[in-house]
Amino acid sequence: MSTTLTVDFFCTLDGYGSANGWPGYWGKEGPEIREDRVRTLEEDQVLVFGATTFRLFREFVTAFDEPYYDRMNALPKIVFSRTLEEPLGWANSTVLREDAVTAIDRLKRTTDVPLRSHGSIALNRALLAAGLVDRLEVTVFPAITGRAGYAALFHDGAEFDLDLLDTTVLDGRTVKLVYAPHLHEAVPEGAGPRPRASR
């Protein structure tokens, strides 16, 4: 028995997951973005959160009306936290107080239900660095937030080589890239620009 872990990350072209003064989706949402989220969350899966992202989504699903929020409410959820107390205030949620890397490694080996983590920068950075992520889905919105941007998943993190599995353009301007990540170990011999032949 085993399963996969997908890290699901929304970002701007400069790699930020959020930005001060910008609205949700950076104001670039469209019907195909929403349809893609509905399709993505229709699948049976367990949603994985760090405490900060869990608190945010717990508020989002009651304050806003997105077509996939009811499905998020119905799916089983786990949140890694040493401070959250039950009741958690979001249906079908369980808090895990153990180390996330250890727990996800165990869950991947002992369950056949796929795991999906959205947001949760520190958590996902740790899972990537541990080599536990099977699929990396990066949805790149057409915006550069510069100094206003924050929550960059890849800045100052581990190095990876990526195998491209799928590319989708949504609403004619937002690009969803699906990769299989592999921890970068070394540059293959002979890669890169070739030196000029000596004369």
C-alpha positions in Angstrom: 0.0 0.0 0.0 1.3 3.4 -0.9 0.2 6.8 -2.2 1.4 10.0 -3.7 1.8 13.5 -2.4 1.1 16.6 -4.6 2.2 20.1 -3.6 -0.2 22.6 -5.2 1.1 26.1 -5.4 -0.4 29.3 -6.8 2.1 32.1 -7.5 3.0 35.1 -9.6 5.6 35.1 -12.4 8.2 36.2 -9.8 7.4 33.2 -7.6 5.3 34.8 -4.8 2.3 33.0 -3.3 0.8 36.2 -1.8 1.2 40.0 -2.1 0.3 43.0 0.0 -2.5 45.1 -1.6 -3.4 42.4 -4.2 -6.7 40.5 -4.1 -7.2 36.7 -4.3 -5.9 35.2 -7.5 -4.1 38.6 -7.9 -7.4 39.7 -9.6 -6.7 37.4 -12.5 -9.3 34.7 -11.9 -11.6 33.4 -14.7 -14.0 30.5 -15.3 -11.3 28.0 -16.4 -9.4 28.6 -13.2 -12.4 27.8 -11.1 -13.3 24.8 -13.3 -9.8 23.5 -12.9 -10.1 23.7 -9.1 -13.4 21.9 -9.2 -11.9 19.1 -11.2 -8.8 18.9 -9.1 -10.8 18.6 -5.8 -13.4 16.1 -7.2 -10.8 13.4 -6.8 -10.7 11.4 -3.5 -7.8 12.8 -1.5 -6.7 14.0 1.9 -5.9 17.7 2.1 -2.7 18.6 4.1 -2.2 22.0 5.8 0.2 23.8 8.0 -1.5 25.7 10.8 -1.4 29.2 9.2 -2.9 28.1 5.9 -5.5 26.0 7.7 -6.7 29.0 9.7 -6.9 31.1 6.5 -8.9 28.5 4.5 -11.1 27.9 7.5 -12.2 31.5 7.2 -12.2 31.6 3.4 -14.7 28.8 3.1 -17.3 30.6 5.2 -16.6 34.2 4.1 -16.4 33.6 0.3 -18.3 31.6 -2.3 -16.1 29.6 -4.6 -17.5 26.6 -6.5 -15.0 24.2 -4.9 -15.3 25.2 -1.3 -18.1 22.8 -0.5 -15.9 20.0 -1.7 -13.0 21.2 0.4 -15.4 21.1 3.4 -16.3 17.5 2.6 -12.8 16.2 2.0 -10.8 14.8 5.0 -8.1 17.3 6.1 -5.0 17.0 8.3 -3.3 20.0 9.8 0.2 19.9 11.4 0.1 22.1 14.5 1.3 22.2 18.1 -1.0 25.1 19.0 -4.4 24.4 17.4 -6.9 22.7 19.7 -10.0 20.7 18.9 -12.7 21.4 17.9 -10.8 22.8 14.9 -13.8 24.7 13.5 -13.6 23.0 10.0 -15.5 19.8 9.2 -13.6 16.6 8.7 -10.3 18.0 10.1 -7.7 16.2 12.3 -4.7 17.8 14.0 -1.4 16.0 14.0 1.2 17.2 16.5 4.1 15.1 15.2 6.9 16.1 12.9 5.3 16.6 9.4 8.1 14.9 7.4 8.0 11.8 9.6 4.2 11.7 9.5 3.9 12.2 5.7 6.6 9.6 5.1 4.5 7.1 7.1 1.2 8.1 5.5 2.6 7.7 2.0 3.6 4.1 2.9 0.5 3.1 4.8 -2.5 4.6 2.9 -3.7 4.5 -0.7 -5.6 7.8 -0.6 -3.6 10.6 -2.4 -2.4 13.5 -0.3 -2.5 17.2 -1.5 -1.0 20.2 0.1 -1.9 23.7 -1.0 -0.2 26.8 0.4 1.7 26.1 3.6 5.1 27.4 2.6 7.2 26.1 5.5 5.5 22.7 5.4 5.8 22.2 1.7 9.4 23.4 1.6 10.3 20.8 4.2 8.4 18.1 2.3 10.1 19.0 -0.9 13.6 19.0 0.7 12.9 15.6 2.2 12.1 14.2 -1.3 8.6 13.2 -0.4 6.8 15.2 -3.1 5.7 13.2 -6.2 3.9 15.9 -8.1 4.5 19.6 -8.0 1.6 21.6 -9.5 2.5 25.3 -10.0 -0.2 27.6 -11.3 1.5 30.8 -12.5 -0.7 33.9 -12.6 0.1 36.8 -15.0 1.4 39.3 -12.4 4.7 40.5 -11.1 4.3 41.7 -7.5 7.9 42.7 -6.8 8.4 44.3 -3.4 4.7 43.6 -2.5 5.2 39.9 -2.9 5.8 37.4 -0.1 5.4 33.6 0.7 7.8 32.4 -2.0 8.0 28.6 -1.8 11.2 28.1 -3.7 13.4 31.0 -2.6 16.2 29.9 -0.3 15.0 26.3 -0.5 16.5 23.0 -1.8 17.5 22.6 -5.4 15.5 20.4 -7.8 15.5 19.0 -11.3 12.0 18.9 -12.8 10.4 16.5 -15.2 7.5 18.3 -17.0 4.4 16.1 -16.9 1.7 18.5 -18.1 1.1 22.1 -19.2 -2.3 23.8 -19.3 -3.2 27.4 -20.2 -6.3 28.6 -18.3 -8.4 31.6 -19.4 -5.8 32.3 -22.0 -3.3 33.8 -19.6 -2.6 31.7 -16.5 -0.3 28.6 -16.9 -0.6 25.4 -14.8 2.6 23.4 -14.9 2.8 19.9 -13.5 6.2 18.5 -12.6 7.8 15.4 -11.0 10.5 17.0 -8.8 13.9 15.3 -8.1 16.4 16.6 -5.6 19.3 18.1 -7.6 22.5 16.2 -7.0 25.0 17.1 -9.7 25.1 18.6 -13.2 25.6 15.8 -15.8 29.1 15.7 -17.4 29.1 17.5 -20.7 26.0 19.7 -19.8 26.0 23.4 -20.5 27.8 25.5 -23.1 30.8 23.8 -24.7 34.1 25.5 -24.7 35.7 26.6 -27.9 38.1 24.3 -29.4 41.7 25.4 -29.0 43.4 26.7 -32.1 
